[in-house]
Amino acid sequence: QFIGPADMLGQGHGSRFIAQRMAALFAGGAPAIGTDPDPDNARAIAAYRKAGFAVAGAAAEGPWGRYLPMVALKPGAAG
């Protein structure tokens, strides 16, 4: 799987992109955002955590493979 040049990895680009997208979704009225990375994809999970996501349940098997449910609540939202 190619996500970018090796020298661009680990620089925080992914979590910044995710945070920008989250801001747009929250500004548009979304009360929460979910994502479901592969539980073995430590780099993706770290980027989501850095952007504000938290694990929302145990890793599970779905129609497209294993996933780890994660959620981010709109700042100020009860949860």
N, C-alpha and C positions, 0 to 999 in steps of 0.2 A: 504494500500500500504506500503510495507516494503522497505526502502532504506538503512537501516543500524541500528546498535545498537543505542539506544537513547543517550548514552553518547558520541557518535561520531557526532551527529547532531549539527549544529551551530558552527562548528570549522573551517569552510572555506575549507573543503575537496572538496566539490562540485565545488566551483568556481575555485579552483586550478586545478582540473581535467579538467574542461571546458577550462580554459586558456591554459593548455598544449595541448589539442586537437585543439584549435584554432591556436596555433603556428604552429602545424604540417600542418594544412590545408592551412594556409597562406604561409608557406614555400613551399608547393606543388603547389602554384600558384593561389589559390582561392582569388579573389578580395574582396569577401564578404561572410559572413556566416549568414544564417537565422535559426531561431528556432521559435517554436510556442507553448509555455507552456499554460496550462489551466489558464485563467485569475484569477481563485480563488486560484491558487497555489502560494501564496506569497513567500514561501521559495525558490521555483525554480526561480521565477522572480528576487528575490534579488540576487541569485547566478549568474544568467546571467548578471544582471546589474554590479555586482562586477567584472565580467570577461571582461566587455567591451561592452556588448550589450545595445542597446537602443530600446525603443518601436518604431515601424515603422508604426503604424496605430491603429485603434480602434479594440477592441475585436470583434470577429465575430463568426459565426456558420459555421462549416464545416461538411464534411461527418462523421467525428469521434468525433464531439462535439465542444464545444467552444474553441477558441484559441486566444492568444494575439500575433500578429506578432512582432518579434524582429529581429534586424539585427546588425551585427558588421562588420565594414569596415576594410580592411587591413590597418595597420598603414601607413600613408603617402598617402593613396588613396583619391582622390577627392570624395566628396559625398554630 
